[in-house]
C-alpha cells in the first residue's frame, strides 16, 4: 500500500478540471481541500468530482491550517503564484504549480530560494514534456546519429478566437503560450539560454489588441541557435499546438510535426560527391511511463514526493524557461538584443 498523501488545490477555474481528473485516479492521494476566491466555484468543482467532505474556502492559510496537506496544487493566475507558493513552502508543504512559474523573474527567484530553504519540492506544470513523441525524439537526438545540434527551429501558427482576457492581453503569445515552446526546446536539447533578439507585432486583421505574432532568435549554450516563429492570428494551414520542429545536427536533421509524425535523415560523404548520401534515421517509439500530459506529470510529481527525488520540471530548472520568456519580452519592448540572466 502506497503512503497516503493529503493535497489541497488552489484556484478552481477551468484549468483545475484538467488537474482534478488525474488527481482522483492516483492511488493514495487524498484531496482534502479546495480554495478559490469564489467559494461557489470551489463547491462546484467538489460536486463535479465527487469530493464530498473536503474543506472549502477562499482563504488559503485557513484551509491549510485545517487540513495540514502534504502537497499544494496551484492552479491560480500567474500573479498569485508567488503568494501561494511561498505560503505553502513556508509551512513545509510540497508545491506543483501551473505555468508560468511567476509573473516576474524577481518573484521566480524568491520562489526558488524558498524551495531551497524549505527543502521541499516545488515544480511547474510543463505538460508537453509528457508526450510520447517528444520523448522519443529526445532519445533519438541523444543517440548522436545526426551529430551535435547546431540549429533548432520551431513554428507555431494558429488562429484561435478565445474571446475574453486573451483578446486584450499584452504580449499574449509570448506570455501565455511561448513558455511551452521554449521549455520543449530546452527539454529536447538540454541547452541553456544566453541571449535573445525578439520582434513582436500585431498583424493587419488581428482580432487581438496587442502583439499576437513574434519572431525570436535565441543564443543558447554550446553555440546552439534557436529560432521561434509564432502567431495566434494565423488562419489556415495551422501547425499543432506543440509546434512544427526542425532540429539540425552536424550530420543530419530531425523533423517533428508536434503530433505523431517523426522523421530523421543522416548523411555520409563519399569521396568526390556533391551532395552526401542520405540515410533514413530510425526513431524508436518511447516505451517509458512519463507520458499523459497533465496527468503524467502530476503522477510523476507525487511519486517524487514519495521517493525523495527531484521532478523533471523542478523550479531550479524551469526558471531557465521562464527567463527565455522575460528575455524575449524585454527585447521586444526595447528593440535590442538582451542577455538572459537567471
C-alpha positions in Angstrom: 0.0 0.0 0.0 1.4 3.3 -1.0 1.9 6.1 1.5 -1.3 8.2 1.7 -0.6 11.9 0.8 -3.0 14.7 1.5 -3.5 17.5 -1.0 -5.2 20.9 -1.4 -5.9 22.5 -4.7 -5.9 26.3 -5.0 -7.7 28.0 -7.9 -10.8 26.2 -9.2 -11.1 27.8 -12.6 -11.4 25.9 -15.9 -7.8 24.5 -15.8 -8.5 22.8 -12.4 -10.6 20.3 -14.2 -7.6 19.1 -16.2 -5.8 18.5 -12.8 -8.6 17.1 -10.7 -9.5 14.2 -13.0 -6.0 12.6 -12.9 -5.5 13.5 -9.2 -8.6 11.4 -8.5 -7.0 8.4 -10.2 -3.8 8.4 -8.2 -3.7 5.7 -5.5 -3.0 7.0 -2.0 -3.6 10.7 -2.9 -6.4 12.2 -0.9 -7.9 15.6 -1.8 -8.7 17.4 1.5 -9.3 21.0 0.4 -10.3 23.3 -2.4 -9.6 27.0 -2.3 -10.9 29.7 -4.6 -11.7 33.4 -4.3 -15.3 32.4 -5.2 -16.4 29.8 -2.8 -19.2 28.8 -5.1 -16.7 27.8 -7.8 -14.8 25.6 -5.3 -18.1 24.0 -4.3 -19.0 23.3 -8.0 -15.7 21.6 -8.5 -16.1 19.5 -5.4 -19.6 18.4 -6.6 -18.3 17.8 -10.2 -15.5 15.4 -9.0 -17.3 13.8 -6.1 -15.2 15.4 -3.4 -17.7 15.2 -0.6 -16.4 16.3 2.8 -13.4 18.3 1.5 -12.7 21.7 3.1 -14.0 24.6 1.0 -12.8 28.1 1.4 -11.5 31.4 0.0 -8.6 31.8 2.4 -5.6 29.6 1.8 -3.9 29.9 5.2 -7.1 29.0 6.9 -7.6 25.9 4.8 -4.0 24.8 5.2 -4.4 25.1 9.0 -7.5 23.0 8.9 -6.2 20.3 6.5 -2.4 20.1 7.0 -1.7 18.8 3.5 1.5 17.3 2.2 1.0 18.8 -1.3 -0.5 22.0 -2.6 -1.5 22.2 -6.2 -1.5 25.7 -7.5 -3.9 26.4 -10.4 -4.2 30.2 -9.7 -3.4 33.0 -12.2 0.3 33.8 -12.6 0.1 36.9 -10.4 -0.9 34.8 -7.5 1.7 32.0 -7.9 4.3 33.7 -5.7 2.0 34.2 -2.7 0.5 30.6 -2.9 3.9 29.0 -3.3 5.7 31.0 -0.6 2.8 30.3 1.8 2.8 26.5 1.2 6.6 26.1 1.2 6.8 28.2 4.3 4.6 25.6 6.0 6.7 22.7 4.9 4.4 21.6 2.0 5.4 20.5 -1.5 4.0 22.5 -4.4 3.2 21.8 -8.0 2.0 24.9 -9.9 0.6 25.8 -13.2 2.9 27.5 -15.8 4.3 30.1 -16.0 6.2 29.9 -12.7 5.7 33.6 -11.9 4.8 37.0 -13.2 8.3 38.3 -12.9 11.9 37.0 -12.6 12.2 38.6 -9.2 9.3 36.6 -7.9 10.5 33.4 -9.5 13.9 33.8 -7.8 12.1 34.3 -4.4 10.2 31.1 -5.0 13.3 29.1 -5.9 15.1 30.4 -2.9 12.2 29.5 -0.6 12.0 26.0 -2.0 15.8 25.5 -1.4 15.5 26.9 2.1 12.5 24.7 3.0 13.9 21.5 1.5 10.5 20.8 -0.1 9.8 20.2 -3.8 8.5 23.0 -6.0 7.9 22.1 -9.6 6.0 23.6 -12.6 3.4 22.1 -14.9 5.1 21.7 -18.3 2.7 19.1 -19.7 4.1 19.0 -23.2 7.1 17.1 -21.9 4.9 14.3 -21.1 4.1 13.3 -24.6 5.4 10.1 -26.1 6.7 11.6 -29.4 8.8 14.4 -27.8 10.4 11.8 -25.5 11.1 9.5 -28.5 12.7 12.5 -30.3 14.9 13.4 -27.4 16.1 9.8 -27.1 17.0 9.8 -30.8 18.8 13.1 -30.5 20.8 11.7 -27.6 21.8 8.7 -29.8 24.1 11.1 -31.7 23.1 9.8 -35.1 22.7 13.3 -36.6 25.6 14.6 -34.5 25.6 17.5 -32.1 22.8 20.0 -32.7 23.7 23.4 -34.2 20.3 24.9 -35.0 16.7 24.4 -33.8 13.7 26.0 -35.4 10.1 25.8 -34.2 7.0 27.3 -35.9 3.7 27.9 -34.1 0.9 29.2 -36.2 -2.7 29.0 -35.1 -5.8 31.2 -35.2 -7.8 30.6 -32.0 -10.7 33.0 -31.3 -10.6 32.8 -27.5 -12.6 35.9 -26.6 -12.2 37.2 -23.0 -9.0 38.3 -21.4 -6.6 37.0 -24.1 -8.0 39.3 -26.7 -6.8 42.4 -24.7 -3.8 40.9 -23.0 -0.4 42.5 -23.7 2.3 40.1 -25.2 -0.4 37.5 -25.4 1.6 35.0 -27.5 4.9 35.3 -25.6 3.4 35.4 -22.1 0.5 32.9 -22.4 1.9 30.3 -24.9 5.6 30.6 -25.8 6.7 29.2 -22.4 5.6 25.8 -23.7 7.7 26.0 -26.9 10.7 27.4 -25.0 10.5 24.6 -22.4 10.1 22.0 -25.1 13.3 23.3 -26.8 15.3 23.1 -23.6 13.9 19.6 -22.9 15.0 18.4 -26.4 18.4 20.0 -26.3 19.5 20.4 -22.7 20.8 23.8 -23.7 20.6 27.0 -21.5 19.6 30.4 -22.8 22.3 33.1 -23.1 20.8 35.9 -25.2 17.8 36.8 -27.4 16.6 39.2 -30.0 12.8 39.3 -30.4 10.5 41.2 -32.8 6.8 41.3 -31.7 3.9 42.8 -33.7 0.2 42.7 -34.3 -0.6 41.9 -37.9 -3.3 43.5 -40.0 -6.6 41.7 -39.5 -5.6 40.5 -36.0 -8.5 40.2 -33.5 -6.1 40.8 -30.6 -5.5 44.2 -29.1 -1.7 43.7 -28.8 1.2 41.8 -30.3 -0.1 38.4 -31.3 2.9 37.5 -33.5 6.6 37.2 -32.7 9.9 36.0 -34.1 12.7 35.3 -31.6 16.3 34.3 -32.1 17.9 32.8 -29.0 21.6 32.2 -28.5 21.9 29.0 -26.4 24.8 27.4 -24.6 27.3 25.4 -26.7 26.8 27.7 -29.7 23.3 26.4 -30.5 20.9 28.9 -32.2 17.2 28.5 -31.6 14.6 30.4 -33.7 10.9 30.7 -32.7 8.3 31.9 -35.1 4.8 32.2 -33.9 1.3 33.8 -34.3 -2.0 33.4 -32.7 -3.9 35.1 -35.6 -2.7 32.9 -38.4 -5.7 31.4 -40.3 -5.3 28.4 -42.5 -2.8 25.5 -42.6 -2.2 25.7 -38.9 0.6 23.9 -37.0 -0.1 21.8 -34.0 -0.2 23.3 -30.5 3.1 21.6 -29.9 4.9 23.5 -32.9 6.4 22.2 -36.1 10.1 21.4 -35.4 13.4 21.2 -37.4 16.5 20.2 -35.5 19.8 20.3 -37.4 22.9 18.5 -36.3 26.4 18.3 -37.8 25.5 15.0 -39.6 21.8 15.3 -40.3 18.3 16.6 -39.5 15.2 15.5 -37.5 11.7 16.8 -38.1 8.6 16.6 -35.8 5.2 18.0 -36.6 4.2 18.2 -33.0 2.0 15.1 -33.4 2.7 11.6 -34.4 5.0 12.3 -37.4 8.7 12.0 -36.6 11.4 11.6 -39.2 15.2 11.9 -39.4 17.9 11.7 -42.1 21.6 11.5 -41.7 24.4 11.9 -44.2 27.7 10.3 -45.1 30.1 11.9 -47.6 31.6 9.7 -50.3 34.8 11.0 -52.0 34.1 13.4 -54.8 30.4 13.6 -54.1 28.5 17.0 -54.5 25.7 16.0 -52.1 26.2 13.5 -49.3 24.4 10.1 -49.4 21.3 10.3 -47.2 20.1 7.6 -44.9 16.8 7.4 -43.0 17.2 7.7 -39.3 15.2 5.2 -37.1 13.4 6.9 -34.2 12.3 4.3 -31.8 8.9 4.8 -30.1 9.1 5.8 -26.5 8.3 2.9 -24.1 8.5 4.6 -20.7 5.9 5.8 -18.3 6.5 9.5 -18.4 3.5 10.2 -20.6 0.0 11.5 -20.2 0.2 15.3 -20.3 -1.0 16.9 -17.1 -1.9 13.6 -15.6 1.5 12.1 -16.3 3.3 15.0 -14.8 1.1 15.0 -11.7 1.6 11.3 -11.1 5.4 11.7 -11.6 5.4 14.6 -9.1 3.6 12.6 -6.5 6.0 9.7 -7.0 8.9 12.2 -6.5 7.4 13.3 -3.2 7.1 9.7 -2.1 10.6 8.6 -3.3 12.5 11.8 -2.3 13.7 12.5 -5.9 13.6 15.8 -7.9 11.0 16.1 -10.6 12.0 16.9 -14.1 10.3 20.3 -14.0 11.7 21.3 -10.6 11.8 25.1 -10.1 15.6 25.3 -10.3 15.4 24.0 -13.9 12.1 25.6 -15.0 13.3 29.1 -14.2 15.5 28.8 -17.3 12.4 28.5 -19.5 10.8 31.5 -17.7 13.9 33.5 -18.3 13.6 33.0 -22.0 10.1 34.5 -21.9 11.1 37.6 -20.0 14.2 38.0 -22.1 12.1 37.9 -25.2 9.6 40.5 -23.7 12.5 42.8 -22.8 13.9 42.5 -26.3 10.5 43.1 -27.9 9.9 46.2 -25.9 13.4 47.7 -26.3 14.2 46.5 -29.8 17.6 45.4 -28.5 19.5 42.1 -28.1 19.1 41.1 -24.5 21.4 38.9 -22.4 19.5 36.4 -20.3 20.3 36.3 -16.7 18.7 33.6 -14.5 
